[in-house]
Amino acid sequence: MNIILLGPPGAGKGTQAEELAKKLGVAKLSTGDMLRAAVKEGTELGKKAQDIMTRGELVPDDIMVRMICERIQQPDCDDGFILDGFPRTVSQAESLDEMLQAEGQKIDHVVALEVDEDALIERISGRFACAKCGAGYHEKFKQPKVPGKCDVCGAEEFIRRKDDSADTVRTRLKAYNDQTAPLFPYYQDKGALKTVDGMAGIDEVQNQIMAIVH
Ligand code: AP5
């Protein structure tokens, strides 16, 4: 099963993709995570993407399409995948359709998370992650079970994303409204788009998505 999670920055795509991938036994493909890994490793791609991401703008389509095309060919995607953060432009969506068609595959569900802008800012400004394994948390909505200790790996150091600053978040929201929102009519026309109430709690959002994909 191949699923796309759509939604603005901070809507909860990564949070939901992580759990869904485990429940459905499919791969989670987060382009944001892939780019951050490339930046950390200092690869050519990472060097190209770093400043663009820090500004909150979108990395060029050709780079992103190549990255996802290579990733989808890997064996852990044989039983399907959940895309978190891709596609983000109509051009990326068209390339994805072509890519999948060539493999005899398709997107089965496009699920959009609807969240008010004020809540997005609150979610982004309270977000942090384990410095060792990357597990995501929130100061108010998803604290580690033992304060100061990662639930997954037990590490005690946490980090915040550089692009979560107030200025960059504004640019990211603008990029979403200008470049990603046109994906709604794109997938609506294909009859693939379903929306869920992303303002609900994390478990409730998960239940809504599971009801759609089952
Ligand atoms: P990316 O990493 O994809 O960032 P994003 O889309 O801005 O999304 P976020 O990761 O900020 O939010 P999310 O929706 O995953 O929310 P989360 O689950 O963390 O991209 C970063 C950058 O990379 C882009 O700006 C761009 O430069 C580049 N890029 C990536 N893909 C690209 C592409 N395809 N093309 C071009 N450029 C690309 O949740 C947020 C917080 O809220 C968490 O703390 C969480 O615990 C909490 N939370 C989640 N759900 C709930 C809930 N229901 N209730 C309360 N709290 C919740």
Residues whose N, C-alpha, C, O or C-beta is under 5 A from the ligand:
A	BS01	AP5	G7 P8 P9 G10 A11 G12 K13 G14 T15 Q16 T31 G32 D33 L35 I52 M53 G56 E57 L58 V59 M64 D84 G85 F86 P87 R88 R123 I124 G126 R127 F128 Y137 H138 F141 K142 R172 G198 A200 G201 I202 V205
